[in-house]
Amino acid sequence: MQTCEAATQLRKTGRVNVGANTSVPHLASVHFKAGVADVHFEVLKFALLETIKEAVPYMWSEELKEAWSESYDHLVAAIKSEM
């Protein structure tokens, strides 16, 4: 859900504001306690992009891929900074 919100923000404003309406510290705590490592974030990113590509192939484009990728990266960076 937060990745979707981040993608919407990025598309509308050109930037992502995580923290105002999200609980990044809570997400970071959960990820830290679960032992989530960098490689896990990368695997999830790949799976997310492939899922979107398969779910809406008629909408898939390099621009959509980049928007989702950048949004995900911003969210992950915010989570990691709180870990």
All heavy atoms as an XYZ file, in Angstrom:
649
protein
N       0.822     -1.187      0.000
C       0.000      0.000      0.000
C       0.874      1.263      0.000
O       0.605      2.196     -0.726
C      -0.908     -0.030      1.227
C      -1.689      1.221      1.425
S      -3.385      0.908      1.096
C      -4.114      2.412      1.583
N       1.909      1.263      0.838
C       2.759      2.446      0.907
C       3.557      2.641     -0.375
O       3.813      3.771     -0.766
C       3.667      2.366      2.122
C       2.860      2.536      3.403
C       3.681      2.269      4.632
O       4.619      1.494      4.598
N       3.308      2.894      5.723
N       3.933      1.551     -1.023
C       4.644      1.676     -2.290
C       3.728      2.289     -3.332
O       4.150      3.134     -4.122
C       5.176      0.310     -2.758
O       5.999     -0.242     -1.735
C       5.979      0.443     -4.028
N       2.469      1.892     -3.325
C       1.485      2.449     -4.251
C       1.297      3.945     -3.993
O       1.256      4.741     -4.927
C       0.164      1.701     -4.121
S      -1.072      2.209     -5.327
N       1.191      4.318     -2.722
C       1.067      5.732     -2.375
C       2.299      6.513     -2.831
O       2.185      7.625     -3.334
C       0.874      5.896     -0.873
C      -0.475      5.446     -0.372
C      -0.582      5.469      1.147
O       0.382      5.909      1.824
O      -1.625      5.041      1.647
N       3.470      5.917     -2.657
C       4.704      6.571     -3.073
C       4.732      6.747     -4.586
O       5.145      7.791     -5.093
C       5.922      5.770     -2.607
N       4.277      5.742     -5.327
C       4.237      5.841     -6.790
C       3.293      6.953     -7.231
O       3.597      7.714     -8.152
C       3.815      4.510     -7.401
N       2.160      7.068     -6.555
C       1.194      8.116     -6.878
C       1.788      9.488     -6.593
O       1.667     10.405     -7.407
C      -0.104      7.917     -6.064
O      -0.643      6.633     -6.373
C      -1.126      8.985     -6.388
N       2.440      9.639     -5.443
C       3.084     10.914     -5.106
C       4.145     11.280     -6.130
O       4.219     12.430     -6.575
C       3.751     10.832     -3.735
C       2.823     10.843     -2.569
C       3.600     10.720     -1.259
O       4.810     10.943     -1.205
N       2.898     10.363     -0.204
N       4.958     10.300     -6.500
C       6.035     10.555     -7.453
C       5.474     11.015     -8.787
O       5.968     11.960     -9.389
C       6.887      9.294     -7.630
C       8.077      9.422     -8.564
C       9.081     10.426     -8.010
C       8.739      8.071     -8.750
N       4.419     10.361     -9.233
C       3.821     10.705    -10.525
C       3.201     12.105    -10.495
O       3.307     12.867    -11.447
C       2.794      9.669    -10.913
C       2.264      9.837    -12.308
C       1.504      8.584    -12.722
N       1.074      8.680    -14.078
C       1.743      8.220    -15.117
N       2.887      7.631    -14.948
N       1.278      8.342    -16.322
N       2.547     12.456     -9.381
C       1.864     13.744     -9.286
C       2.802     14.911     -9.024
O       2.612     15.994     -9.555
C       0.800     13.696     -8.191
C      -0.421     12.898     -8.555
C      -1.448     12.946     -7.438
C      -2.683     12.164     -7.815
N      -3.680     12.164     -6.728
N       3.804     14.696     -8.154
C       4.633     15.820     -7.706
C       6.097     15.727     -8.101
O       6.841     16.680     -7.922
C       4.572     15.951     -6.172
O       5.196     14.805     -5.583
C       3.148     16.091     -5.673
N       6.506     14.550     -8.568
C       7.903     14.373     -8.925
C       8.785     14.028     -7.740
O      10.001     13.952     -7.855
N       8.183     13.828     -6.576
C       8.951     13.454     -5.391
C       8.069     12.602     -4.480
O       6.859     12.546     -4.640
C       9.492     14.665     -4.652
C       8.432     15.581     -4.121
C       9.041     16.846     -3.520
N       8.010     17.699     -2.986
C       7.443     17.555     -1.795
N       7.830     16.605     -0.996
N       6.497     18.373     -1.387
N       8.691     11.980     -3.497
C       7.969     11.140     -2.559
C       8.188     11.668     -1.153
O       9.318     11.912     -0.740
C       8.444      9.663     -2.645
C       7.755      8.813     -1.601
C       8.211      9.114     -4.034
N       7.100     11.851     -0.433
C       7.162     12.303      0.947
C       6.758     11.137      1.831
O       5.583     10.910      2.074
C       6.228     13.500      1.170
C       6.252     13.985      2.599
O       7.063     13.553      3.403
N       5.344     14.885      2.925
N       7.728     10.381      2.292
C       7.420      9.291      3.220
C       7.535      9.834      4.624
O       8.356     10.683      4.908
C       8.349      8.070      3.029
C       8.109      7.424      1.696
C       9.790      8.445      3.199
N       6.697      9.389      5.478
C       6.743      9.821      6.862
C       5.545     10.643      7.274
O       5.097     10.524      8.396
N       5.033     11.457      6.387
C       3.891     12.290      6.756
C       2.663     11.441      7.029
O       1.990     11.636      8.034
C       3.611     13.297      5.642
N       2.375     10.511      6.164
C       1.188      9.672      6.325
C       1.537      8.199      6.473
O       0.672      7.343      6.375
C       0.255      9.853      5.123
C      -0.296     11.253      5.037
O      -0.597     11.856      6.045
N      -0.402     11.774      3.837
N       2.789      7.905      6.696
C       3.210      6.512      6.818
C       3.942      6.317      8.132
O       4.434      7.266      8.734
C       4.155      6.116      5.669
O       5.282      6.972      5.690
C       3.469      6.195      4.320
N       4.015      5.074      8.549
C       4.710      4.757      9.786
C       6.023      4.065      9.440
O       6.171      2.861      9.626
C       3.836      3.860     10.656
O       4.515      3.551     11.831
N       6.957      4.828      8.931
C       8.250      4.276      8.544
C       9.004      3.695      9.744
O       9.556      2.599      9.640
C       9.096      5.322      7.778
C      10.474      4.790      7.470
C       8.384      5.721      6.492
N       9.012      4.365     10.889
C       9.709      3.758     12.030
C       9.140      2.379     12.401
O       9.898      1.463     12.727
C       9.504      4.771     13.160
C       9.373      6.073     12.445
C       8.589      5.736     11.199
N       7.835      2.243     12.335
C       7.229      0.939     12.626
C       7.660     -0.094     11.583
O       8.036     -1.215     11.935
C       5.709      1.038     12.659
C       5.036     -0.287     12.791
N       5.067     -1.019     13.959
C       4.356     -1.038     11.895
C       4.425     -2.155     13.776
N       3.978     -2.190     12.528
N       7.601      0.274     10.304
C       8.045     -0.644      9.248
C       9.497     -1.046      9.453
O       9.858     -2.208      9.302
C       7.895      0.006      7.868
C       6.507      0.062      7.269
C       6.540      0.865      5.972
C       5.985     -1.328      7.007
N      10.326     -0.076      9.787
C      11.744     -0.356     10.000
C      11.934     -1.329     11.158
O      12.741     -2.261     11.073
C      12.496      0.944     10.263
N      11.188     -1.124     12.214
C      11.282     -1.998     13.377
C      10.905     -3.436     13.019
O      11.597     -4.382     13.392
C      10.368     -1.476     14.484
O      10.307     -2.378     15.548
N       9.817     -3.584     12.294
C       9.366     -4.919     11.875
C      10.406     -5.582     10.974
O      10.740     -6.759     11.147
C       7.994     -4.833     11.168
C       7.621     -6.151     10.521
C       6.926     -4.386     12.151
N      10.926     -4.829     10.018
C      11.930     -5.374      9.099
C      13.209     -5.757      9.837
O      13.817     -6.791      9.568
C      12.240     -4.377      7.982
C      11.182     -4.301      6.924
N       9.977     -3.706      7.143
C      11.165     -4.758      5.653
C       9.253     -3.791      6.039
N       9.948     -4.432      5.125
N      13.631     -4.899     10.783
C      14.841     -5.173     11.553
C      14.685     -6.437     12.389
O      15.546     -7.320     12.384
C      15.183     -3.975     12.444
C      16.417     -4.168     13.257
C      17.670     -4.041     12.667
C      16.339     -4.476     14.604
C      18.827     -4.225     13.419
C      17.485     -4.661     15.357
C      18.731     -4.536     14.759
N      13.562     -6.552     13.097
C      13.309     -7.721     13.947
C      13.232     -9.008     13.121
O      13.598    -10.079     13.621
C      12.020     -7.532     14.738
C      12.136     -6.512     15.842
C      10.796     -6.296     16.531
C      10.888     -5.166     17.536
N       9.558     -4.842     18.109
N      12.760     -8.898     11.888
C      12.639    -10.075     11.026
C      13.965    -10.427     10.352
O      14.068    -11.450      9.671
C      11.569     -9.839      9.962
N      14.965     -9.579     10.506
C      16.275     -9.858      9.914
C      16.331     -9.598      8.418
O      17.122    -10.209      7.706
N      15.501     -8.677      7.952
C      15.486     -8.357      6.524
C      16.818     -7.720      6.138
O      17.296     -6.799      6.791
C      14.306     -7.421      6.182
C      14.349     -6.981      4.729
C      12.980     -8.111      6.489
N      17.418     -8.235      5.071
C      18.709     -7.739      4.573
C      18.519     -7.101      3.200
O      17.461     -7.228      2.578
C      19.693     -8.902      4.482
N      19.565     -6.429      2.729
C      19.501     -5.755      1.428
C      19.023     -6.673      0.309
O      18.223     -6.265     -0.532
C      20.869     -5.164      1.064
C      21.217     -3.951      1.899
O      20.315     -3.395      2.574
O      22.388     -3.542      1.881
N      19.503     -7.893      0.305
C      19.134     -8.822     -0.765
C      17.627     -9.082     -0.773
O      17.028     -9.260     -1.836
C      19.944    -10.133     -0.680
C      19.567    -10.940      0.556
C      19.780    -10.960     -1.936
N      16.999     -9.072      0.382
C      15.550     -9.287      0.455
C      14.792     -8.153     -0.222
O      13.804     -8.390     -0.924
C      15.097     -9.428      1.910
C      15.730    -10.575      2.614
N      16.394    -10.416      3.806
C      15.821    -11.881      2.294
C      16.855    -11.592      4.194
N      16.517    -12.494      3.288
N      15.267     -6.927     -0.017
C      14.628     -5.782     -0.668
C      14.754     -5.893     -2.188
O      13.820     -5.558     -2.912
C      15.252     -4.465     -0.189
C      14.874     -4.086      1.214
C      15.815     -4.127      2.234
C      13.587     -3.674      1.529
C      15.478     -3.759      3.529
C      13.231     -3.308      2.822
C      14.187     -3.344      3.829
N      15.902     -6.351     -2.661
C      16.114     -6.483     -4.104
C      15.226     -7.562     -4.712
O      14.673     -7.382     -5.794
C      17.591     -6.770     -4.409
C      18.498     -5.594     -4.135
C      18.095     -4.344     -4.900
O      17.798     -4.433     -6.121
O      18.062     -3.259     -4.282
N      15.094     -8.688     -4.010
C      14.231     -9.765     -4.498
C      12.785     -9.292     -4.559
O      12.074     -9.549     -5.544
C      14.359    -11.024     -3.602
C      13.286    -12.046     -3.926
C      15.747    -11.637     -3.746
N      12.352     -8.574     -3.526
C      10.977     -8.071     -3.514
C      10.744     -7.068     -4.639
O       9.691     -7.076     -5.284
C      10.637     -7.443     -2.168
C       9.215     -6.898     -2.049
C       8.185     -7.986     -2.311
C       8.994     -6.264     -0.702
N      11.721     -6.217     -4.880
C      11.583     -5.239     -5.963
C      11.408     -5.946     -7.299
O      10.523     -5.591     -8.093
C      12.812     -4.325     -6.010
C      12.753     -3.281     -7.101
C      13.986     -2.396     -7.067
C      13.960     -1.362     -8.156
N      15.140     -0.487     -8.088
N      12.221     -6.950     -7.560
C      12.110     -7.707     -8.798
C      10.719     -8.345     -8.905
O      10.056     -8.252     -9.935
C      13.198     -8.788     -8.870
C      13.079     -9.656    -10.076
C      13.544     -9.226    -11.308
C      12.482    -10.905     -9.992
C      13.415    -10.029    -12.435
C      12.349    -11.716    -11.102
C      12.817    -11.274    -12.335
N      10.272     -8.975     -7.809
C       8.964     -9.643     -7.808
C       7.831     -8.636     -8.014
O       6.874     -8.908     -8.752
C       8.772    -10.410     -6.505
N       7.935     -7.483     -7.380
C       6.915     -6.448     -7.533
C       6.805     -5.996     -8.981
O       5.708     -5.945     -9.550
C       7.241     -5.250     -6.633
C       6.358     -4.014     -6.799
C       4.940     -4.296     -6.329
C       6.951     -2.839     -6.039
N       7.947     -5.672     -9.583
C       7.931     -5.195    -10.962
C       7.418     -6.256    -11.928
O       6.633     -5.960    -12.839
C       9.330     -4.716    -11.375
C       9.841     -3.487    -10.634
C      11.285     -3.187    -11.031
C       8.951     -2.280    -10.870
N       7.826     -7.501    -11.728
C       7.350     -8.586    -12.592
C       5.853     -8.830    -12.426
O       5.151     -9.112    -13.391
C       8.131     -9.874    -12.318
C       9.554     -9.841    -12.842
C       9.620     -9.668    -14.356
O       8.962    -10.444    -15.078
O      10.333     -8.754    -14.810
N       5.369     -8.703    -11.198
C       3.941     -8.894    -10.934
C       3.112     -7.824    -11.629
O       2.086     -8.120    -12.257
C       3.666     -8.885     -9.422
O       4.396     -9.962     -8.817
C       2.186     -9.035     -9.122
N       3.548     -6.580    -11.522
C       2.830     -5.491    -12.187
C       2.863     -5.698    -13.699
O       1.836     -5.547    -14.382
C       3.421     -4.120    -11.812
C       3.239     -3.866    -10.314
C       2.774     -3.010    -12.628
C       4.039     -2.699     -9.780
N       4.017     -6.050    -14.222
C       4.170     -6.281    -15.665
C       3.218     -7.377    -16.150
O       2.579     -7.234    -17.196
C       5.618     -6.675    -15.958
C       5.926     -6.910    -17.411
C       7.399     -7.279    -17.563
C       7.760     -7.596    -18.987
N       9.185     -7.935    -19.112
N       3.100     -8.453    -15.388
C       2.215     -9.553    -15.770
C       0.746     -9.210    -15.560
O      -0.117     -9.669    -16.300
C       2.570    -10.811    -14.984
C       3.883    -11.429    -15.409
C       4.251    -12.667    -14.606
O       3.352    -13.289    -14.001
O       5.441    -13.012    -14.588
N       0.453     -8.406    -14.532
C      -0.939     -8.075    -14.213
C      -1.551     -7.097    -15.207
O      -2.738     -7.198    -15.518
C      -1.025     -7.511    -12.799
N      -0.755     -6.155    -15.677
C      -1.273     -5.137    -16.604
C      -0.322     -4.958    -17.790
O       0.236     -3.877    -17.985
C      -1.531     -3.792    -15.889
C      -2.740     -3.864    -14.994
C      -0.311     -3.334    -15.108
N      -0.154     -5.999    -18.586
C       0.806     -5.905    -19.694
C       0.463     -4.801    -20.704
O       1.364     -4.220    -21.310
C       0.745     -7.287    -20.340
C      -0.566     -7.857    -19.925
C      -0.858     -7.270    -18.577
N      -0.806     -4.491    -20.841
C      -1.235     -3.456    -21.784
C      -0.856     -2.059    -21.308
O      -0.818     -1.123    -22.101
C      -2.753     -3.534    -22.005
C      -3.545     -3.494    -20.722
C      -3.978     -2.290    -20.187
C      -3.837     -4.673    -20.035
C      -4.684     -2.249    -18.994
C      -4.548     -4.645    -18.845
C      -4.973     -3.427    -18.333
O      -5.665     -3.402    -17.151
N      -0.548     -1.907    -20.027
C      -0.138     -0.615    -19.475
C       1.376     -0.532    -19.269
O       1.902      0.546    -19.021
C      -0.835     -0.367    -18.131
C      -2.322     -0.189    -18.222
S      -3.087      0.003    -16.600
C      -2.336      1.518    -16.025
N       2.049     -1.664    -19.320
C       3.462     -1.724    -18.979
C       4.303     -0.919    -19.963
O       4.143     -1.012    -21.170
C       3.934     -3.164    -18.946
C       5.318     -3.318    -18.392
C       6.436     -3.648    -19.087
C       5.727     -3.137    -17.040
N       7.516     -3.684    -18.232
C       7.105     -3.366    -16.976
C       5.057     -2.780    -15.875
C       7.827     -3.270    -15.788
C       5.771     -2.685    -14.694
C       7.150     -2.929    -14.671
N       5.181     -0.123    -19.436
C       6.107      0.669    -20.253
C       7.365      0.909    -19.434
O       7.383      0.685    -18.215
C       5.476      2.011    -20.630
O       5.301      2.815    -19.479
N       8.375      1.395    -20.080
C       9.612      1.726    -19.367
C       9.346      2.842    -18.358
O       9.904      2.844    -17.261
C      10.700      2.131    -20.362
C      12.083      2.139    -19.776
C      12.538      0.780    -19.238
O      12.175     -0.274    -19.788
O      13.285      0.779    -18.233
N       8.470      3.778    -18.701
C       8.126      4.873    -17.796
C       7.433      4.347    -16.532
O       7.749      4.772    -15.416
C       7.202      5.867    -18.503
C       6.795      7.034    -17.636
C       5.819      7.983    -18.322
O       5.336      7.683    -19.427
O       5.536      9.016    -17.715
N       6.502      3.417    -16.701
C       5.814      2.836    -15.550
C       6.798      2.056    -14.685
O       6.781      2.165    -13.453
C       4.674      1.930    -16.013
C       3.801      1.328    -14.911
C       3.063      2.418    -14.138
C       2.824      0.332    -15.503
N       7.666      1.293    -15.329
C       8.675      0.532    -14.596
C       9.556      1.470    -13.771
O       9.823      1.213    -12.600
C       9.532     -0.280    -15.560
C      10.637     -1.045    -14.883
C      11.502     -1.779    -15.895
C      12.649     -2.488    -15.209
N      13.538     -3.158    -16.157
N       9.992      2.555    -14.370
C      10.858      3.504    -13.673
C      10.133      4.186    -12.518
O      10.722      4.406    -11.454
C      11.420      4.544    -14.646
C      12.471      3.991    -15.578
C      13.658      3.378    -14.834
O      14.168      3.984    -13.867
O      14.058      2.258    -15.217
N       8.860      4.521    -12.700
C       8.096      5.174    -11.634
C       7.961      4.245    -10.429
O       8.182      4.657     -9.285
C       6.724      5.593    -12.141
N       7.603      2.985    -10.686
C       7.474      2.021     -9.596
C       8.822      1.744     -8.952
O       8.942      1.653     -7.739
C       6.854      0.717    -10.096
C       5.367      0.763    -10.099
C       4.546      1.016    -11.162
C       4.509      0.575     -8.981
N       3.237      0.990    -10.763
C       3.185      0.714     -9.429
C       4.734      0.299     -7.644
C       2.095      0.584     -8.581
C       3.638      0.160     -6.793
C       2.339      0.312     -7.265
N       9.843      1.621     -9.771
C      11.182      1.325     -9.280
C      11.688      2.457     -8.380
O      12.195      2.217     -7.272
C      12.121      1.120    -10.465
O      13.387      0.728    -10.038
N      11.519      3.683     -8.831
C      11.982      4.832     -8.051
C      11.176      4.970     -6.759
O      11.736      5.254     -5.688
C      11.880      6.113     -8.879
C      12.523      7.300     -8.209
C      12.555      8.536     -9.088
O      12.403      8.420    -10.320
O      12.727      9.623     -8.524
N       9.868      4.756     -6.842
C       9.023      4.831     -5.645
C       9.441      3.796     -4.619
O       9.571      4.088     -3.428
C       7.557      4.611     -6.019
O       7.118      5.619     -6.876
N       9.653      2.577     -5.094
C      10.071      1.499     -4.207
C      11.419      1.835     -3.566
O      11.606      1.670     -2.363
C      10.152      0.180     -4.976
C      10.573     -0.986     -4.123
C       9.659     -1.664     -3.333
C      11.905     -1.413     -4.095
C      10.042     -2.725     -2.528
C      12.303     -2.470     -3.298
C      11.367     -3.131     -2.520
O      11.762     -4.166     -1.732
N      12.349      2.329     -4.371
C      13.677      2.682     -3.855
C      13.594      3.753     -2.765
O      14.321      3.687     -1.765
C      14.594      3.155     -4.985
C      14.993      2.035     -5.927
O      14.807      0.845     -5.590
O      15.480      2.359     -7.035
N      12.724      4.747     -2.953
C      12.559      5.796     -1.941
C      12.008      5.207     -0.641
O      12.480      5.561      0.443
C      11.620      6.899     -2.438
C      12.244      7.870     -3.361
N      13.066      8.890     -2.934
C      12.190      7.981     -4.715
C      13.481      9.590     -3.962
N      12.961      9.066     -5.063
N      11.023      4.339     -0.766
C      10.440      3.727      0.425
C      11.467      2.859      1.149
O      11.605      2.930      2.376
C       9.211      2.909      0.063
C       8.463      2.256      1.223
C       8.007      3.301      2.237
C       7.289      1.454      0.703
N      12.216      2.075      0.400
C      13.240      1.217      1.004
C      14.320      2.069      1.678
O      14.762      1.753      2.781
C      13.846      0.262     -0.051
C      15.108     -0.408      0.476
C      12.819     -0.791     -0.453
N      14.719      3.147      1.049
C      15.732      4.028      1.652
C      15.232      4.593      2.971
O      15.993      4.669      3.952
C      16.093      5.162      0.688
N      13.965      4.959      3.023
C      13.406      5.486      4.265
C      13.375      4.417      5.341
O      13.709      4.669      6.505
C      11.999      6.024      4.013
N      12.982      3.207      4.972
C      12.955      2.092      5.938
C      14.360      1.802      6.446
O      14.588      1.672      7.651
C      12.315      0.840      5.311
C      10.823      1.060      5.066
C      12.538     -0.384      6.197
C      10.157     -0.020      4.227
N      15.317      1.708      5.535
C      16.699      1.397      5.925
C      17.282      2.476      6.828
O      18.053      2.174      7.748
C      17.577      1.231      4.688
C      17.346     -0.064      3.944
C      18.296     -0.124      2.757
C      18.139     -1.384      1.966
N      19.096     -1.405      0.821
N      16.945      3.733      6.576
C      17.504      4.803      7.407
C      16.993      4.737      8.839
O      17.637      5.237      9.757
C      17.183      6.182      6.794
O      15.823      6.515      6.965
N      15.848      4.109      9.032
C      15.289      3.955     10.384
C      15.728      2.646     11.040
O      15.535      2.471     12.237
C      13.760      4.001     10.330
C      13.188      5.319      9.926
C      13.324      6.393     10.993
O      13.373      6.049     12.201
O      13.404      7.571     10.634
N      16.279      1.741     10.251
C      16.725      0.455     10.810
C      18.000      0.687     11.548
O      18.679      0.194     12.152
C      16.895     -0.596      9.711
C      15.575     -1.055      9.116
S      15.732     -2.161      7.708
C      16.346     -3.666      8.438
